[in-house]
């Protein structure tokens, strides 16, 4: 089976300086889908899994009408879109909007300004993004800065997860018992798991290519709870863009990509003979919690002339043996670190790296998993009869019953949120060296934010801890790109580590994989007024409360203020 995404992007859109208004209509609806010998009602957009690609040009105005045709609430987030002054269109439920109720619609309106490349969209309510996701592609005004005239075509590959169970029930069971969530049953490439899974030989993604050509691969990690390694056997991949920002070229045999991240690659089909080559994705594992240790595979087929190996047992055997040589080991933190450290901003005259070299505010926050004492007269199924939670600076985030952005805009924050998020850890200790269990602490609960002036140069240091487990956490910042100026293992040293920051060409991203047992420092030009969410993109951790928010106040000019809320903004 060939993914429909390959057909959609068979030819490139021309470069265009013209901008227009592009309109789309999303119906959030159930669709009967069969994978792994299992047929279930799957939540989709327009009956497609993965959902339809949104394809626009840089400078376009975008209007996407979302109609909710299910019984549950829903929202859609345009992941990585800056939403300059248009926070009402950002999408996270109860942060920038109330959810779209059953049988109602909401039109997301925003302009794509100074952004180009590969992003994604996904549901941002409960665990709906397990199947409600798709590509968001922005074509640039100017030719690509990487051999654009020689590119044959492009192939989007969305990495995802498949559950045989209803993911809504999986999340509710986790929150009810206080235990960890049931893991997924498969990983997928464009919704297809491949021949290593039961009943899945026919559900295999295949990309047809010609020898001697160059292709753009748009890799998107839409997985719910897993960072992933990705590779193509016997081929070198060249990174040219991450999170819709151009980079210096990096040649590699594999990549590590966290949930919410995108990586654009150049693939040169330099094999002269016909044949098939493995496309594979498997998890990068840093957790002691149960995980899905399987591998999704597809095939890169040269010239569309070679006949695939169709016998299911033989193809599974060939694939299983080959994946071991293609991918890094699941526990290979050294590879993940080398790869992340190799990514640098392009930093050219046309695409400069605008990293703040000085700062106005520094916020240092721990990112922790927590064990909470079980309430009286309840039974909890987490470790030692307790409940799992997560926190930032020992505050577990609680979503309020109404939209934070709306209450902020109307100056009605009482009972909704407070502006007392601690800007440093409540106590200092050996963050990454404490005993994972005996020295754990209960978390506090609240909807706590911090506030900065328009134009502030903000630094946030994400400090991992060893509570329960040292783990790699992908942190996503809404409304802003940021620069990853520093990363390291162990505890952040505020006196020594800033001296080693990269303030020349740090990678610019919207999602950062904080190293396992370590820290990451990011810098933000806070020039987008509104309320913005920061959270772990491992959905299990967000459900446990690993999140926070910040407010950027209006600037002095009319062009630096939050726009008025749209008339069709959903009500709680």
Number of C-alpha atoms within 10 A of each C-alpha: 13 17 20 14 21 19 12 14 15 13 13 13 13 12 14 14 12 10 14 13 14 14 15 14 14 20 16 25 19 17 16 11 15 15 22 20 10 12 11 15 13 24 24 26 27 17 18 21 19 27 23 22 17 19 16 23 27 24 22 19 17 21 17 18 16 21 23 23 18 16 10 12 18 24 28 27 21 24 26 27 26 23 23 22 21 23 28 26 26 29 26 26 25 21 24 24 24 24 27 24 20 15 13 15 19 22 21 24 19 22 19 19 15 10 20 24 23 26 30 25 25 26 25 22 19 20 21 21 24 26 26 24 28 26 27 21 21 20 22 20 18 13 13 16 15 15 10 12 10 10 18 17 17 23 24 23 22 23 29 30 25 21 20 16 16 14 23 12 11 18 18 15 15 20 19 13 19 23 18 22 19 16 20 23 19 24 29 27 28 27 23 31 31 31 25 23 20 13 16 18 22 15 22 23 26 24 23 15 20 19 15 11 15 21 19 22 20 22 24 29 25 32 26 24 24 29 28 24 24 24 23 22 19 13 19 19 22 22 23 25 29 28 27 25 24 27 25 20 19 17 16 15 16 23 24 25 29 29 27 27 29 28 25 27 25 23 20 20 17 14 14 11 10 16 16 21 19 21 25 27 31 27 26 24 22 21 14 10 11 10 17 17 15 16 22 26 28 29 22 19 21 20 15 15 11 12 10 13 12 11 9 14 13 11 15 19 12 13 21 15 10 15 21 10 11 20 22 24 15 16 13 13 18 10 17 21 16 11 17 18 14 15 21 24 25 22 17 13 7 9 13 13 21 17 22 20 12 11 13 12 13 16 16 20 24 21 30 31 30 27 23 21 16 18 10 6 6 9 14 20 16 19 15 11 17 20 25 26 26 28 26 27 24 25 26 27 26 20 20 15 13 19 25 26 22 22 17 17 16 9 9 12 15 9 11 18 20 13 14 12 21 17 15 16 17 12 8 7 11 11 23 22 14 16 14 16 15 9 10 17 15 18 22 14 13 19 21 21 20 17 15 18 16 20 18 17 20 20 24 19 24 25 29 30 26 25 24 22 22 22 23 23 30 22 24 26 24 25 27 19 23 27 26 30 24 22 25 17 15 19 18 23 9 10 7 9 14 14 9 10 16 17 18 16 21 26 30 29 23 26 28 29 25 24 25 24 22 23 28 21 25 25 26 22 19 21 22 25 25 28 27 23 18 17 25 27 28 22 21 21 21 22 23 22 28 31 26 27 22 19 21 22 21 20 16 9 7 9 10 17 20 21 16 11 15 14 8 11 18 17 12 12
